[in-house]
Every structure is written in structure tokens, then in C-alpha cells.
Amino acid sequence: MCKMEKARIAYNGPSLEYGQIDVRKLAPALLDFTDLIENANLAIGGEYQI
């Protein structure tokens, strides 16, 4: 049986004042989040997928 969960990614910082964020700051954070999700999936018995 497959179970799905939802997660929310939120940014809170000075860039919100102007409605923009530098992609050089955003990209590494998204890559780290991807690693977190992949490792959590492996920890609960999932398979690594590219």
C-alpha cells in the first residue's frame, strides 16, 4: 500500500519584502530538500529513484 504525505516549503526572509529571491540562494536549498526527501524515503523502505 502506498501512503502519500504533503510538505510545504516556505521562505521567510528579507527578500519577501520585494517579492524576489536570488536563485543562487534558492537552488542549493531546493537541492538539500531533495536530498532530505530521498533519504527519508530510503529510511522508510522505499527505493532510490533518479
Predicted model as a PDB file, atoms N, CA, C, CB and O in Angstrom, pLDDT in the B-factor column:
MODEL        1                                                                  
ATOM      1  N   MET A   1       0.850  -1.176   0.000  1.00 55.00           N  
ATOM      2  CA  MET A   1       0.000   0.000   0.000  1.00 55.00           C  
ATOM      3  C   MET A   1       0.894   1.237   0.000  1.00 55.00           C  
ATOM      4  CB  MET A   1      -0.966  -0.001   1.226  1.00 55.00           C  
ATOM      5  O   MET A   1       1.890   1.298   0.721  1.00 55.00           O  
ATOM      6  N   CYS A   2       0.534   2.196  -0.798  1.00 65.00           N  
ATOM      7  CA  CYS A   2       1.305   3.430  -0.927  1.00 65.00           C  
ATOM      8  C   CYS A   2       0.653   4.525  -0.074  1.00 65.00           C  
ATOM      9  CB  CYS A   2       1.400   3.873  -2.422  1.00 65.00           C  
ATOM     10  O   CYS A   2      -0.556   4.752  -0.135  1.00 65.00           O  
ATOM     11  N   LYS A   3       1.473   5.178   0.702  1.00 69.00           N  
ATOM     12  CA  LYS A   3       0.975   6.273   1.516  1.00 69.00           C  
ATOM     13  C   LYS A   3       1.647   7.553   1.061  1.00 69.00           C  
ATOM     14  CB  LYS A   3       1.226   6.017   3.024  1.00 69.00           C  
ATOM     15  O   LYS A   3       2.864   7.592   0.881  1.00 69.00           O  
ATOM     16  N   MET A   4       0.868   8.585   0.877  1.00 74.00           N  
ATOM     17  CA  MET A   4       1.410   9.868   0.433  1.00 74.00           C  
ATOM     18  C   MET A   4       1.242  10.904   1.535  1.00 74.00           C  
ATOM     19  CB  MET A   4       0.719  10.340  -0.868  1.00 74.00           C  
ATOM     20  O   MET A   4       0.241  10.916   2.251  1.00 74.00           O  
ATOM     21  N   GLU A   5       2.217  11.754   1.652  1.00 75.00           N  
ATOM     22  CA  GLU A   5       2.174  12.863   2.589  1.00 75.00           C  
ATOM     23  C   GLU A   5       2.486  14.146   1.834  1.00 75.00           C  
ATOM     24  CB  GLU A   5       3.169  12.649   3.764  1.00 75.00           C  
ATOM     25  O   GLU A   5       3.120  14.116   0.780  1.00 75.00           O  
ATOM     26  N   LYS A   6       2.050  15.237   2.362  1.00 81.00           N  
ATOM     27  CA  LYS A   6       2.322  16.539   1.761  1.00 81.00           C  
ATOM     28  C   LYS A   6       3.300  17.309   2.644  1.00 81.00           C  
ATOM     29  CB  LYS A   6       1.008  17.345   1.563  1.00 81.00           C  
ATOM     30  O   LYS A   6       3.321  17.148   3.864  1.00 81.00           O  
ATOM     31  N   ALA A   7       4.103  18.143   2.001  1.00 77.00           N  
ATOM     32  CA  ALA A   7       5.022  19.007   2.726  1.00 77.00           C  
ATOM     33  C   ALA A   7       4.923  20.405   2.130  1.00 77.00           C  
ATOM     34  CB  ALA A   7       6.488  18.464   2.662  1.00 77.00           C  
ATOM     35  O   ALA A   7       4.665  20.569   0.937  1.00 77.00           O  
ATOM     36  N   ARG A   8       5.124  21.372   2.945  1.00 82.00           N  
ATOM     37  CA  ARG A   8       5.090  22.757   2.474  1.00 82.00           C  
ATOM     38  C   ARG A   8       6.487  23.348   2.641  1.00 82.00           C  
ATOM     39  CB  ARG A   8       4.019  23.604   3.256  1.00 82.00           C  
ATOM     40  O   ARG A   8       7.111  23.225   3.695  1.00 82.00           O  
ATOM     41  N   ILE A   9       6.954  23.984   1.587  1.00 77.00           N  
ATOM     42  CA  ILE A   9       8.229  24.680   1.639  1.00 77.00           C  
ATOM     43  C   ILE A   9       7.905  26.161   1.739  1.00 77.00           C  
ATOM     44  CB  ILE A   9       9.132  24.359   0.384  1.00 77.00           C  
ATOM     45  O   ILE A   9       7.206  26.712   0.888  1.00 77.00           O  
ATOM     46  N   ALA A  10       8.408  26.791   2.764  1.00 79.00           N  
ATOM     47  CA  ALA A  10       8.133  28.215   2.959  1.00 79.00           C  
ATOM     48  C   ALA A  10       9.442  28.971   3.134  1.00 79.00           C  
ATOM     49  CB  ALA A  10       7.210  28.438   4.182  1.00 79.00           C  
ATOM     50  O   ALA A  10      10.379  28.487   3.768  1.00 79.00           O  
ATOM     51  N   TYR A  11       9.485  30.138   2.574  1.00 74.00           N  
ATOM     52  CA  TYR A  11      10.650  31.001   2.726  1.00 74.00           C  
ATOM     53  C   TYR A  11      10.237  32.212   3.536  1.00 74.00           C  
ATOM     54  CB  TYR A  11      11.236  31.424   1.344  1.00 74.00           C  
ATOM     55  O   TYR A  11       9.197  32.822   3.285  1.00 74.00           O  
ATOM     56  N   ASN A  12      11.054  32.547   4.498  1.00 78.00           N  
ATOM     57  CA  ASN A  12      10.796  33.730   5.300  1.00 78.00           C  
ATOM     58  C   ASN A  12      12.103  34.498   5.397  1.00 78.00           C  
ATOM     59  CB  ASN A  12      10.234  33.361   6.721  1.00 78.00           C  
ATOM     60  O   ASN A  12      13.065  34.023   6.000  1.00 78.00           O  
ATOM     61  N   GLY A  13      12.135  35.652   4.819  1.00 77.00           N  
ATOM     62  CA  GLY A  13      13.354  36.433   4.861  1.00 77.00           C  
ATOM     63  C   GLY A  13      13.158  37.796   4.234  1.00 77.00           C  
ATOM     64  O   GLY A  13      12.053  38.131   3.808  1.00 77.00           O  
ATOM     65  N   PRO A  14      14.209  38.582   4.174  1.00 79.00           N  
ATOM     66  CA  PRO A  14      14.100  39.944   3.669  1.00 79.00           C  
ATOM     67  C   PRO A  14      13.670  40.032   2.209  1.00 79.00           C  
ATOM     68  CB  PRO A  14      15.404  40.636   3.836  1.00 79.00           C  
ATOM     69  O   PRO A  14      13.109  41.044   1.791  1.00 79.00           O  
ATOM     70  N   SER A  15      13.925  38.985   1.431  1.00 75.00           N  
ATOM     71  CA  SER A  15      13.527  39.017   0.021  1.00 75.00           C  
ATOM     72  C   SER A  15      12.015  39.072  -0.160  1.00 75.00           C  
ATOM     73  CB  SER A  15      14.077  37.804  -0.697  1.00 75.00           C  
ATOM     74  O   SER A  15      11.528  39.510  -1.202  1.00 75.00           O  
ATOM     75  N   LEU A  16      11.268  38.627   0.859  1.00 71.00           N  
ATOM     76  CA  LEU A  16       9.810  38.681   0.758  1.00 71.00           C  
ATOM     77  C   LEU A  16       9.297  40.113   0.623  1.00 71.00           C  
ATOM     78  CB  LEU A  16       9.179  38.022   1.975  1.00 71.00           C  
ATOM     79  O   LEU A  16       8.262  40.361   0.004  1.00 71.00           O  
ATOM     80  N   GLU A  17      10.028  41.035   1.205  1.00 78.00           N  
ATOM     81  CA  GLU A  17       9.618  42.441   1.128  1.00 78.00           C  
ATOM     82  C   GLU A  17       9.533  42.920  -0.314  1.00 78.00           C  
ATOM     83  CB  GLU A  17      10.592  43.321   1.909  1.00 78.00           C  
ATOM     84  O   GLU A  17       8.683  43.742  -0.656  1.00 78.00           O  
ATOM     85  N   TYR A  18      10.421  42.399  -1.155  1.00 80.00           N  
ATOM     86  CA  TYR A  18      10.455  42.802  -2.561  1.00 80.00           C  
ATOM     87  C   TYR A  18       9.859  41.757  -3.501  1.00 80.00           C  
ATOM     88  CB  TYR A  18      11.874  43.089  -2.970  1.00 80.00           C  
ATOM     89  O   TYR A  18       9.779  41.980  -4.709  1.00 80.00           O  
ATOM     90  N   GLY A  19       9.441  40.623  -2.951  1.00 78.00           N  
ATOM     91  CA  GLY A  19       8.820  39.584  -3.760  1.00 78.00           C  
ATOM     92  C   GLY A  19       9.791  38.864  -4.675  1.00 78.00           C  
ATOM     93  O   GLY A  19       9.405  38.410  -5.752  1.00 78.00           O  
ATOM     94  N   GLN A  20      11.039  38.754  -4.265  1.00 83.00           N  
ATOM     95  CA  GLN A  20      12.031  38.070  -5.091  1.00 83.00           C  
ATOM     96  C   GLN A  20      13.080  37.411  -4.209  1.00 83.00           C  
ATOM     97  CB  GLN A  20      12.695  39.052  -6.076  1.00 83.00           C  
ATOM     98  O   GLN A  20      13.273  37.793  -3.054  1.00 83.00           O  
ATOM     99  N   ILE A  21      13.751  36.422  -4.771  1.00 82.00           N  
ATOM    100  CA  ILE A  21      14.839  35.754  -4.075  1.00 82.00           C  
ATOM    101  C   ILE A  21      15.913  35.433  -5.109  1.00 82.00           C  
ATOM    102  CB  ILE A  21      14.343  34.457  -3.335  1.00 82.00           C  
ATOM    103  O   ILE A  21      15.607  35.083  -6.248  1.00 82.00           O  
ATOM    104  N   ASP A  22      17.149  35.555  -4.707  1.00 83.00           N  
ATOM    105  CA  ASP A  22      18.278  35.266  -5.579  1.00 83.00           C  
ATOM    106  C   ASP A  22      18.324  33.760  -5.842  1.00 83.00           C  
ATOM    107  CB  ASP A  22      19.616  35.768  -4.949  1.00 83.00           C  
ATOM    108  O   ASP A  22      18.353  32.966  -4.901  1.00 83.00           O  
ATOM    109  N   VAL A  23      18.331  33.372  -7.098  1.00 86.00           N  
ATOM    110  CA  VAL A  23      18.333  31.953  -7.449  1.00 86.00           C  
ATOM    111  C   VAL A  23      19.569  31.245  -6.911  1.00 86.00           C  
ATOM    112  CB  VAL A  23      18.257  31.783  -8.961  1.00 86.00           C  
ATOM    113  O   VAL A  23      19.527  30.037  -6.677  1.00 86.00           O  
ATOM    114  N   ARG A  24      20.659  31.961  -6.711  1.00 90.00           N  
ATOM    115  CA  ARG A  24      21.868  31.345  -6.139  1.00 90.00           C  
ATOM    116  C   ARG A  24      21.678  30.966  -4.683  1.00 90.00           C  
ATOM    117  CB  ARG A  24      23.053  32.288  -6.266  1.00 90.00           C  
ATOM    118  O   ARG A  24      22.430  30.143  -4.159  1.00 90.00           O  
ATOM    119  N   LYS A  25      20.697  31.544  -4.021  1.00 83.00           N  
ATOM    120  CA  LYS A  25      20.364  31.168  -2.646  1.00 83.00           C  
ATOM    121  C   LYS A  25      19.259  30.106  -2.617  1.00 83.00           C  
ATOM    122  CB  LYS A  25      19.928  32.409  -1.845  1.00 83.00           C  
ATOM    123  O   LYS A  25      19.242  29.240  -1.742  1.00 83.00           O  
ATOM    124  N   LEU A  26      18.352  30.182  -3.568  1.00 84.00           N  
ATOM    125  CA  LEU A  26      17.232  29.246  -3.607  1.00 84.00           C  
ATOM    126  C   LEU A  26      17.654  27.860  -4.073  1.00 84.00           C  
ATOM    127  CB  LEU A  26      16.146  29.778  -4.512  1.00 84.00           C  
ATOM    128  O   LEU A  26      17.253  26.863  -3.473  1.00 84.00           O  
ATOM    129  N   ALA A  27      18.449  27.778  -5.121  1.00 91.00           N  
ATOM    130  CA  ALA A  27      18.806  26.484  -5.719  1.00 91.00           C  
ATOM    131  C   ALA A  27      19.457  25.523  -4.723  1.00 91.00           C  
ATOM    132  CB  ALA A  27      19.743  26.704  -6.888  1.00 91.00           C  
ATOM    133  O   ALA A  27      19.032  24.370  -4.650  1.00 91.00           O  
ATOM    134  N   PRO A  28      20.466  25.939  -3.954  1.00 92.00           N  
ATOM    135  CA  PRO A  28      21.063  24.994  -3.001  1.00 92.00           C  
ATOM    136  C   PRO A  28      20.058  24.506  -1.953  1.00 92.00           C  
ATOM    137  CB  PRO A  28      22.251  25.645  -2.304  1.00 92.00           C  
ATOM    138  O   PRO A  28      20.109  23.348  -1.538  1.00 92.00           O  
ATOM    139  N   ALA A  29      19.159  25.373  -1.530  1.00 86.00           N  
ATOM    140  CA  ALA A  29      18.158  24.973  -0.542  1.00 86.00           C  
ATOM    141  C   ALA A  29      17.225  23.916  -1.121  1.00 86.00           C  
ATOM    142  CB  ALA A  29      17.350  26.193  -0.066  1.00 86.00           C  
ATOM    143  O   ALA A  29      16.861  22.968  -0.427  1.00 86.00           O  
ATOM    144  N   LEU A  30      16.836  24.068  -2.381  1.00 88.00           N  
ATOM    145  CA  LEU A  30      15.961  23.081  -3.018  1.00 88.00           C  
ATOM    146  C   LEU A  30      16.689  21.758  -3.220  1.00 88.00           C  
ATOM    147  CB  LEU A  30      15.445  23.610  -4.364  1.00 88.00           C  
ATOM    148  O   LEU A  30      16.091  20.695  -3.054  1.00 88.00           O  
ATOM    149  N   LEU A  31      17.957  21.806  -3.573  1.00 93.00           N  
ATOM    150  CA  LEU A  31      18.735  20.576  -3.725  1.00 93.00           C  
ATOM    151  C   LEU A  31      18.874  19.851  -2.389  1.00 93.00           C  
ATOM    152  CB  LEU A  31      20.124  20.889  -4.305  1.00 93.00           C  
ATOM    153  O   LEU A  31      18.766  18.626  -2.334  1.00 93.00           O  
ATOM    154  N   ASP A  32      19.108  20.590  -1.326  1.00 92.00           N  
ATOM    155  CA  ASP A  32      19.191  19.972   0.003  1.00 92.00           C  
ATOM    156  C   ASP A  32      17.858  19.362   0.412  1.00 92.00           C  
ATOM    157  CB  ASP A  32      19.633  21.003   1.046  1.00 92.00           C  
ATOM    158  O   ASP A  32      17.830  18.297   1.029  1.00 92.00           O  
ATOM    159  N   PHE A  33      16.762  20.018   0.080  1.00 88.00           N  
ATOM    160  CA  PHE A  33      15.436  19.484   0.394  1.00 88.00           C  
ATOM    161  C   PHE A  33      15.206  18.183  -0.371  1.00 88.00           C  
ATOM    162  CB  PHE A  33      14.332  20.516   0.052  1.00 88.00           C  
ATOM    163  O   PHE A  33      14.628  17.239   0.167  1.00 88.00           O  
ATOM    164  N   THR A  34      15.657  18.133  -1.618  1.00 90.00           N  
ATOM    165  CA  THR A  34      15.546  16.911  -2.412  1.00 90.00           C  
ATOM    166  C   THR A  34      16.295  15.768  -1.747  1.00 90.00           C  
ATOM    167  CB  THR A  34      16.081  17.138  -3.830  1.00 90.00           C  
ATOM    168  O   THR A  34      15.782  14.653  -1.656  1.00 90.00           O  
ATOM    169  N   ASP A  35      17.515  16.044  -1.280  1.00 92.00           N  
ATOM    170  CA  ASP A  35      18.295  15.024  -0.575  1.00 92.00           C  
ATOM    171  C   ASP A  35      17.565  14.538   0.675  1.00 92.00           C  
ATOM    172  CB  ASP A  35      19.676  15.575  -0.196  1.00 92.00           C  
ATOM    173  O   ASP A  35      17.557  13.342   0.967  1.00 92.00           O  
ATOM    174  N   LEU A  36      16.963  15.452   1.401  1.00 89.00           N  
ATOM    175  CA  LEU A  36      16.212  15.089   2.601  1.00 89.00           C  
ATOM    176  C   LEU A  36      15.073  14.134   2.264  1.00 89.00           C  
ATOM    177  CB  LEU A  36      15.663  16.342   3.288  1.00 89.00           C  
ATOM    178  O   LEU A  36      14.903  13.111   2.927  1.00 89.00           O  
ATOM    179  N   ILE A  37      14.302  14.460   1.251  1.00 86.00           N  
ATOM    180  CA  ILE A  37      13.156  13.627   0.871  1.00 86.00           C  
ATOM    181  C   ILE A  37      13.615  12.254   0.384  1.00 86.00           C  
ATOM    182  CB  ILE A  37      12.325  14.322  -0.222  1.00 86.00           C  
ATOM    183  O   ILE A  37      13.024  11.238   0.751  1.00 86.00           O  
ATOM    184  N   GLU A  38      14.667  12.216  -0.442  1.00 87.00           N  
ATOM    185  CA  GLU A  38      15.175  10.933  -0.940  1.00 87.00           C  
ATOM    186  C   GLU A  38      15.671  10.057   0.198  1.00 87.00           C  
ATOM    187  CB  GLU A  38      16.300  11.158  -1.950  1.00 87.00           C  
ATOM    188  O   GLU A  38      15.396   8.858   0.216  1.00 87.00           O  
ATOM    189  N   ASN A  39      16.397  10.634   1.146  1.00 88.00           N  
ATOM    190  CA  ASN A  39      16.906   9.859   2.274  1.00 88.00           C  
ATOM    191  C   ASN A  39      15.793   9.406   3.207  1.00 88.00           C  
ATOM    192  CB  ASN A  39      17.921  10.672   3.047  1.00 88.00           C  
ATOM    193  O   ASN A  39      15.857   8.305   3.755  1.00 88.00           O  
ATOM    194  N   ALA A  40      14.788  10.227   3.392  1.00 84.00           N  
ATOM    195  CA  ALA A  40      13.641   9.825   4.210  1.00 84.00           C  
ATOM    196  C   ALA A  40      12.924   8.656   3.547  1.00 84.00           C  
ATOM    197  CB  ALA A  40      12.664  11.013   4.419  1.00 84.00           C  
ATOM    198  O   ALA A  40      12.500   7.725   4.232  1.00 84.00           O  
ATOM    199  N   ASN A  41      12.785   8.690   2.236  1.00 83.00           N  
ATOM    200  CA  ASN A  41      12.148   7.604   1.503  1.00 83.00           C  
ATOM    201  C   ASN A  41      12.934   6.306   1.676  1.00 83.00           C  
ATOM    202  CB  ASN A  41      12.024   7.961   0.014  1.00 83.00           C  
ATOM    203  O   ASN A  41      12.342   5.249   1.898  1.00 83.00           O  
ATOM    204  N   LEU A  42      14.253   6.377   1.576  1.00 86.00           N  
ATOM    205  CA  LEU A  42      15.092   5.189   1.773  1.00 86.00           C  
ATOM    206  C   LEU A  42      14.965   4.663   3.199  1.00 86.00           C  
ATOM    207  CB  LEU A  42      16.563   5.510   1.459  1.00 86.00           C  
ATOM    208  O   LEU A  42      14.936   3.450   3.410  1.00 86.00           O  
ATOM    209  N   ALA A  43      14.890   5.555   4.170  1.00 87.00           N  
ATOM    210  CA  ALA A  43      14.820   5.155   5.572  1.00 87.00           C  
ATOM    211  C   ALA A  43      13.534   4.402   5.883  1.00 87.00           C  
ATOM    212  CB  ALA A  43      14.933   6.372   6.469  1.00 87.00           C  
ATOM    213  O   ALA A  43      13.524   3.544   6.766  1.00 87.00           O  
ATOM    214  N   ILE A  44      12.466   4.700   5.188  1.00 84.00           N  
ATOM    215  CA  ILE A  44      11.196   4.017   5.450  1.00 84.00           C  
ATOM    216  C   ILE A  44      10.978   2.834   4.521  1.00 84.00           C  
ATOM    217  CB  ILE A  44      10.041   4.991   5.312  1.00 84.00           C  
ATOM    218  O   ILE A  44       9.891   2.257   4.483  1.00 84.00           O  
ATOM    219  N   GLY A  45      12.015   2.474   3.771  1.00 80.00           N  
ATOM    220  CA  GLY A  45      11.924   1.257   2.965  1.00 80.00           C  
ATOM    221  C   GLY A  45      11.608   1.478   1.497  1.00 80.00           C  
ATOM    222  O   GLY A  45      11.242   0.537   0.793  1.00 80.00           O  
ATOM    223  N   GLY A  46      11.742   2.692   1.035  1.00 71.00           N  
ATOM    224  CA  GLY A  46      11.482   2.952  -0.370  1.00 71.00           C  
ATOM    225  C   GLY A  46      12.692   2.617  -1.220  1.00 71.00           C  
ATOM    226  O   GLY A  46      13.709   2.141  -0.716  1.00 71.00           O  
ATOM    227  N   GLU A  47      12.573   2.867  -2.493  1.00 70.00           N  
ATOM    228  CA  GLU A  47      13.664   2.630  -3.414  1.00 70.00           C  
ATOM    229  C   GLU A  47      14.197   3.958  -3.908  1.00 70.00           C  
ATOM    230  CB  GLU A  47      13.214   1.749  -4.588  1.00 70.00           C  
ATOM    231  O   GLU A  47      13.460   4.937  -4.025  1.00 70.00           O  
ATOM    232  N   TYR A  48      15.491   3.980  -4.197  1.00 62.00           N  
ATOM    233  CA  TYR A  48      16.115   5.190  -4.758  1.00 62.00           C  
ATOM    234  C   TYR A  48      15.704   5.315  -6.212  1.00 62.00           C  
ATOM    235  CB  TYR A  48      17.676   5.147  -4.626  1.00 62.00           C  
ATOM    236  O   TYR A  48      15.827   4.363  -6.982  1.00 62.00           O  
ATOM    237  N   GLN A  49      15.216   6.486  -6.588  1.00 64.00           N  
ATOM    238  CA  GLN A  49      14.800   6.732  -7.968  1.00 64.00           C  
ATOM    239  C   GLN A  49      15.483   7.983  -8.472  1.00 64.00           C  
ATOM    240  CB  GLN A  49      13.261   6.867  -8.076  1.00 64.00           C  
ATOM    241  O   GLN A  49      15.617   8.970  -7.750  1.00 64.00           O  
ATOM    242  N   ILE A  50      15.910   7.931  -9.714  1.00 62.00           N  
ATOM    243  CA  ILE A  50      16.538   9.096 -10.319  1.00 62.00           C  
ATOM    244  C   ILE A  50      15.507   9.840 -11.118  1.00 62.00           C  
ATOM    245  CB  ILE A  50      17.730   8.700 -11.203  1.00 62.00           C  
ATOM    246  O   ILE A  50      15.817  10.867 -11.722  1.00 62.00           O  
TER     247      ILE A  50                                                      
ENDMDL                                                                          
END                                                                             
